[in-house]
Structures are given as structure tokens and as C-alpha cells.
Amino acid sequence: MTVTGWDAGLLARGEEFLERWGLRRDGAPMGGRVAVVLPVVCGDGTRAALKLQDIDDETVGEGLALRTWGGDGVVRLLDEDAATGTMLLERLDGGRSLAAVPDVLEATGILAGLLARVTAVAAPEGMRRLGDIVAGMVERLPPVLDSLAAEDDRRLLKDCAAAVREVAGEPGDRLLHWDLHFENVLAAEREPWLVIDPKPLAGDPCFELLPALWNRFEEGRLMRRFDLLTEALGVDRERARAWTLGRVLQNSLWRVEEREGEGEGEGEREGEGEGLDAEQVAIARLLLGR
């Protein structure tokens, strides 16, 4: 990995925890968008992974969520320093994720089974709550609508907001992963596949579906994938549609707000620019029957 100033700070923290927890390195560091992972070996010979990250609104509670799941379909937490967000995790195969399974429907079926297990667990006390997130989304919507130039974009977000309002009165109490897509499921020894990198909150399992539609979007078969997910969860299809539109709304609010705050950068990927994300718009239109 190319080490940036941010990564260097995490790697320095890693040296502290290598000594504190009696670990030795067992390979090159791996970097992600928000974390650095060091392959390590514990004093008893156990192969593990030291995850280094900063605590923010999304990563807070990750250790608590992993302890609550207790390794059921999810990577095991071996040790944690809650003050820094540093975690010692079961070692998985970081080079093989569900994204590499050629058949997207087969991959979706595997993910759906894991998602059903993850969301079967009640969220522990203190976890951020979907109901609060929805209330914030509704409050943030008017200025975002005013900033959009295209009437089609404004109409789409209004329709997404209308859909999520229909289900917001029952936001749910299950422990959600929030970011369960194909790249967040890795091959393992204990089970064929295990889930990693939760951004936990308490809420309705139907709020979990969009990442598995947006990731590998170009491979299509979106409604069949949607059906596989809803069937595995045993949820009402209309409720799943409404919460998925709510996820499109959430991501769209972030996208517009970030652009307004920072200005549009160069080198944006195809489908990005002044409007909404083209792939998520396509998913929303499909669910809205347009």
C-alpha cells in the first residue's frame, strides 16, 4: 500500500498495539478507505488481523456489534481498545471476497443468507438508531432539493422521501451492518464466507438492501437480486422497497451536501457530476416502476 500521512499515523499506533498485545507482523499492511489492517501472529501462534482506524459516526460501536454477533456469520473480535477503535480480529482471506464469485446471483444468495443471520440479532443498548437518522434526513431534504438543477432529480428525492415516511414510524430494533456489499464478505476457514467492516446501527433489516444492488450494478438482474434479499430476510416486499428508497435518499443527501461543501472535484467517475448518482437513480426508478 502507498502510505499517506493519515496511514502513517495509524501505522504508528499499530506499533504501540503490537507491543501491548504481544503481536508480531506477518505480512504487508493493507489499506482501505477508512482503516489499515496489519496481518499479525499472536503470542500463542494464532493468526489474526490488527485493524487500525479512527472513530467516527460510522465506526463507533463496531466492537460492540462484533461482540454482540459473537462470530455468527461475522468475523470474530479477539481483543479491542474501545478508546481508539483498534481491534484484533480473526484472520480472513483479504484477497478473496464475494466480488470474485462470477455469478452475481450466486454471490447475492450467499450474501442474503449472511444478512439474514446478521439482522436476526437485537441491537444492544447505546447503538445509534435508524429512527434518528431518518428524522435527520427529512430535515436536511429541503435545502438539497433547492440546490438540484434538474426537476427529475428533485422529483425522485421527493418520491424517495414519501416512501420512507410511510415506514419511518416503525424503524426497527435489529442490529444492522449498514454496508453489507460483496467486498465486505471475505473467504474464511471457520466458514466459507464471513462478514467484515460493519457500520452498525439499530433498525429495520430492509434498510440493508441497497449496497448489494449498487455494488456490481453493471451486472444487472437487479430485481432478481432484490427478490433474493427479501426472500432470505422474510420481509414484506413493499416495506423493503420503501426502506431501499430511503437508502437512495440518504446517499443522495450526502452526495449533494459534500459537493456543496467542497465544490466539485476533478476526475469524478462516470455518472457523477451536478446531479445524483446515475446507478442509484436507476435502482430507485426500477423500484418506483418508472
C-alpha positions in Angstrom: 0.0 0.0 0.0 1.1 3.6 -0.6 1.4 5.2 2.8 -0.1 8.7 3.2 0.2 10.9 6.3 -3.1 9.5 7.6 -1.9 5.9 7.1 1.4 6.8 8.8 -0.4 7.9 11.9 -2.4 4.7 12.1 0.7 2.6 11.5 2.5 4.4 14.3 -0.5 3.5 16.5 -0.1 -0.1 15.3 3.4 -0.3 16.6 2.1 0.5 20.1 -0.5 -2.2 19.9 1.9 -4.8 18.5 3.9 -4.4 21.7 0.9 -4.0 24.0 -0.8 -7.2 22.8 2.3 -9.2 22.2 1.9 -9.5 18.4 4.3 -9.8 15.6 3.8 -8.7 12.0 3.0 -11.4 9.4 2.8 -9.6 6.1 2.5 -6.2 4.5 -0.2 -3.7 5.7 -3.4 -3.5 3.8 -5.1 -0.1 3.4 -8.8 0.7 2.9 -10.8 3.9 2.7 -11.0 4.3 6.5 -8.7 1.7 8.1 -5.3 0.0 7.9 -5.1 -3.8 8.6 -1.9 -5.5 9.7 -1.6 -9.3 9.4 -0.2 -10.5 12.7 0.5 -13.6 14.8 -0.4 -13.7 18.4 1.8 -15.0 21.2 0.0 -18.4 21.1 0.6 -18.7 17.4 -3.0 -17.6 16.4 -3.0 -15.8 13.0 -5.0 -12.6 13.3 -5.5 -9.1 11.9 -4.9 -5.8 13.7 -7.4 -3.2 12.4 -6.4 0.4 12.9 -8.9 3.2 12.3 -10.2 6.5 13.7 -13.6 6.6 15.5 -16.3 8.5 13.7 -20.1 8.5 13.4 -20.0 5.3 11.3 -17.3 3.2 13.0 -18.5 4.0 16.6 -19.9 0.8 18.1 -18.1 -1.6 15.7 -16.5 -3.6 18.5 -19.8 -3.8 20.4 -21.6 -5.0 17.3 -18.9 -7.7 16.7 -19.2 -8.9 20.3 -22.9 -9.0 20.0 -22.8 -11.2 16.9 -20.2 -13.4 18.5 -18.8 -14.7 15.3 -22.1 -15.9 13.9 -21.5 -15.3 10.2 -19.3 -12.4 11.1 -15.5 -12.0 11.7 -14.6 -12.7 15.4 -13.4 -9.9 17.6 -10.4 -11.2 19.7 -9.5 -8.0 21.5 -10.3 -4.3 21.4 -9.2 -0.9 22.6 -12.5 1.0 22.5 -10.9 4.3 23.2 -9.0 4.3 19.8 -11.2 1.9 17.8 -8.3 -0.5 17.5 -9.4 -4.2 17.1 -7.7 -7.5 16.9 -9.7 -9.7 14.6 -9.8 -13.2 13.3 -7.7 -13.6 10.2 -9.7 -14.0 6.9 -8.6 -14.2 3.3 -8.3 -10.5 2.4 -7.6 -11.4 -1.2 -10.8 -13.2 -1.9 -14.2 -11.6 -1.4 -17.7 -12.3 -2.8 -17.0 -9.8 -5.5 -14.9 -12.5 -7.1 -17.7 -15.0 -7.4 -18.5 -14.9 -11.1 -22.3 -15.4 -10.9 -23.8 -12.3 -9.3 -26.9 -14.2 -8.4 -24.9 -16.9 -6.6 -23.0 -14.2 -4.8 -26.2 -12.4 -3.8 -27.7 -15.7 -2.5 -24.6 -16.1 -0.2 -24.8 -12.5 0.9 -28.5 -12.8 1.6 -28.1 -15.8 3.8 -25.4 -13.9 5.9 -27.6 -10.8 6.0 -30.5 -12.9 7.5 -28.2 -14.1 10.2 -26.7 -10.7 11.0 -30.1 -9.0 11.2 -31.7 -11.7 13.4 -29.9 -10.2 16.4 -31.4 -7.5 18.5 -29.3 -4.3 18.7 -27.6 -3.7 22.1 -28.3 -0.6 24.1 -26.4 2.5 23.1 -26.3 1.8 19.3 -27.3 4.7 17.0 -30.8 4.3 15.8 -32.3 4.4 12.3 -35.3 6.4 13.5 -33.0 9.3 14.4 -31.2 9.0 11.1 -34.5 9.2 9.2 -35.6 12.3 11.1 -32.4 14.0 10.2 -32.7 13.1 6.6 -36.2 14.7 6.4 -34.9 17.9 8.0 -32.0 18.1 5.5 -34.0 17.5 2.4 -35.4 21.0 1.6 -32.1 22.8 1.0 -30.8 19.8 -1.0 -33.9 20.0 -3.2 -33.3 23.7 -3.7 -29.7 23.0 -4.9 -30.6 20.5 -7.6 -31.0 21.9 -11.1 -32.9 19.0 -12.6 -36.6 18.6 -11.9 -36.3 14.9 -12.4 -33.8 14.7 -9.6 -35.9 16.8 -7.3 -39.0 14.6 -8.1 -37.0 11.4 -7.4 -35.8 12.5 -4.0 -39.4 13.7 -3.1 -40.7 10.3 -4.0 -37.9 8.5 -2.0 -38.8 10.7 1.0 -42.5 9.9 0.6 -41.8 6.2 0.6 -39.6 6.3 3.7 -42.1 8.4 5.6 -44.6 5.5 5.1 -42.4 3.2 7.2 -40.5 5.6 9.4 -43.0 5.1 12.3 -41.6 1.6 12.8 -37.8 1.9 12.3 -37.0 -1.5 13.9 -34.6 -2.7 16.5 -32.4 -5.3 14.8 -28.6 -4.9 14.7 -27.7 -3.8 11.2 -24.4 -3.9 9.4 -25.4 -0.9 7.2 -22.7 -1.5 4.5 -23.1 -5.2 3.5 -21.9 -5.5 -0.1 -19.9 -8.2 -1.9 -16.5 -6.7 -1.0 -17.4 -6.8 2.7 -17.7 -10.6 2.7 -14.4 -12.5 2.8 -13.4 -16.1 2.4 -12.5 -17.8 5.7 -11.5 -21.1 7.3 -14.1 -21.3 10.0 -16.9 -20.8 7.5 -16.7 -20.4 3.7 -17.6 -16.7 4.0 -17.7 -14.2 6.8 -18.9 -10.6 7.0 -16.5 -7.7 7.9 -16.5 -3.9 8.5 -19.9 -3.2 10.0 -21.1 0.4 10.4 -23.6 -0.6 13.0 -27.0 0.8 13.9 -30.3 -0.4 15.3 -33.1 -0.6 12.7 -35.2 -2.4 10.2 -33.4 -5.1 8.1 -35.0 -3.7 5.0 -32.6 -0.7 5.3 -29.7 -3.1 4.4 -30.5 -4.0 0.8 -29.1 -1.2 -1.4 -25.4 -1.9 -1.1 -25.9 -5.4 -2.6 -27.7 -3.8 -5.6 -25.4 -0.8 -6.1 -22.2 -3.0 -5.8 -21.8 -4.9 -9.1 -24.6 -2.8 -10.5 -23.3 -3.3 -14.1 -24.0 -7.0 -13.9 -27.8 -6.3 -13.8 -30.5 -8.7 -12.7 -31.4 -6.1 -10.1 -35.0 -7.1 -9.4 -34.0 -10.8 -9.1 -31.2 -9.8 -6.6 -33.8 -7.6 -4.7 -36.1 -10.7 -4.5 -33.3 -12.9 -3.3 -32.6 -10.5 -0.5 -36.2 -10.0 0.6 -36.9 -13.7 0.4 -33.9 -14.5 2.7 -34.9 -11.9 5.2 -38.6 -13.0 5.1 -39.7 -9.3 4.9 -42.6 -7.6 3.2 -41.5 -6.6 -0.3 -43.2 -3.2 -0.2 -41.6 -2.4 3.1 -38.2 -3.4 1.6 -38.8 -1.2 -1.4 -39.6 1.8 0.8 -36.5 1.4 3.0 -34.3 0.9 0.0 -35.6 4.1 -1.5 -34.7 5.6 1.9 -31.1 4.5 1.4 -31.1 6.2 -2.0 -32.3 9.3 -0.3 -29.6 9.1 2.4 -26.8 8.6 -0.1 -28.1 11.4 -2.4 -28.2 13.8 0.5 -24.6 13.0 1.4 -23.6 13.4 -2.2 -25.2 16.8 -2.7 -24.1 18.1 0.7 -20.5 17.1 0.1 -20.4 18.7 -3.3 -21.9 21.9 -1.9 -19.4 21.9 0.9 -16.3 21.1 -1.1 -17.0 22.1 -4.7 -16.9 19.5 -7.5 -13.6 17.8 -7.8 -11.8 16.7 -11.0 -11.7 13.1 -12.1 -15.2 12.2 -11.0 -16.3 8.7 -12.0 -18.8 8.3 -14.8 -22.3 9.1 -13.6 -21.2 11.7 -11.2 -21.4 15.4 -11.6 -24.0 18.0 -10.9 -26.9 15.6 -10.4 -27.5 12.4 -8.4 -25.6 9.1 -8.8 -26.8 7.6 -12.0 -26.7 4.0 -10.8 -28.7 4.7 -7.6 -31.2 6.8 -9.7 -31.6 3.7 -11.9 -32.3 1.5 -8.9 -34.8 3.9 -7.5 -36.6 4.3 -10.8 -36.8 0.5 -11.0 -38.3 0.2 -7.6 -40.7 3.1 -8.3 -41.8 1.4 -11.5 -40.6 4.1 -13.9 
